[in-house]
Amino acid sequence: MDPTRIPHIAQAELVPSPPDDLTQPAMLGFSAASWIDLQRRAGAAFYLPELQQTILCGDAVNKAMWRQPDDWSYARSNTGLAFRAQLGEEYITASDGESHRRQRKLLRPAFSGPALLRHLPILFELLCARLDDLADLAEPVDLHHELIFIYTYLLNRTLVRAPVSDQQIWQFAEYEEQLIGGLRLSGAERSAWYARPDYQSLRKLVFDHFETLVEKRVEKRVEKRLTDTYRGDDGDADNLDLLISAMRRAGPLDKVEIVRDAYLMQAGGAGNTASLACCLLWKLTQPRGSALERLDQALAALLDSDQIDAQILRSPLLLAVTQEAERCFLPTPGVLKVAQRDLTIAGFAVPAETELLHLFGMSNFMATTYPEPLQFKPERWLQGKLQRSRA
């Protein structure tokens, strides 16, 4: 990236986050403290040689870029091109404009609150069983690695109710990690990564499974009417059935699109979820503040009563701890975008075709919104509504 594409932009340097300390807030491999210092020195826009990226961040940038989403292309960014090459031209994570909005609308019934929360009791039961299995092991385990498997397993038993062997679950999880691993590369390195025979073989195994599954589901033709307010009264229908029913109502079925979405339901985001859970669990093992002590008591009461349902998610304390973990350890703090036309953002002229990194997660560390932003303080969420960064 040529930094001169944005006139008068500063070049900046950052301090890498210690590789052996994953418990402190960080973004993209650099400590949150160094990001805060950099924005204080450089302002809303700068070029970072370590990432070879032009970066825009801050509340003014967020408002300007979210106000006109069609001014930006995800699909044509470096990351978007990789997603499209691996998962298809219209994959939702790398689609733009009307195509993206259409897919979000179609996916809504399968990812609505009722459609997800109905799985909570079985999710809790299966999660406890898998964690008990880990506790019985004599040797230490890589919790992040194991949680990726567990979350992928849970999705296979709920959203996409098509039970497979543990070996296949590992294949789904490994493919997702291999896919995301390639996104961190570029150019010839990325091409070589995705061209590896072991990656290609794994990709074929995974998508052969989903193509067969979708073919069977489409032929099945679910007869019972499944609405956007589905509440789990049809025991045979999982969230993939909800998606297929929504697509039928919208027009002719696109099996390729359903295969992509089935994969998304089964494996998408397991690594991010595992990372966030590890950070949260680490914080919960540290010296406790009053909010965390009260959370312990509230959760213990719920567990003793066996009321593992939507009630547990309405706990203000649990919500506060989760929100603080998301603030400090945002799994995806930024996204690459390409300017569709000449633009002015936060006083900077951005020429058309400029690729930049919109680092929206920087707003999570603004002291004006979050006093003592580097401190893990769940109680801040119990004192009124706070502004949150949008993913």
Disulfide bonds with the S-S distance in Angstrom:
none
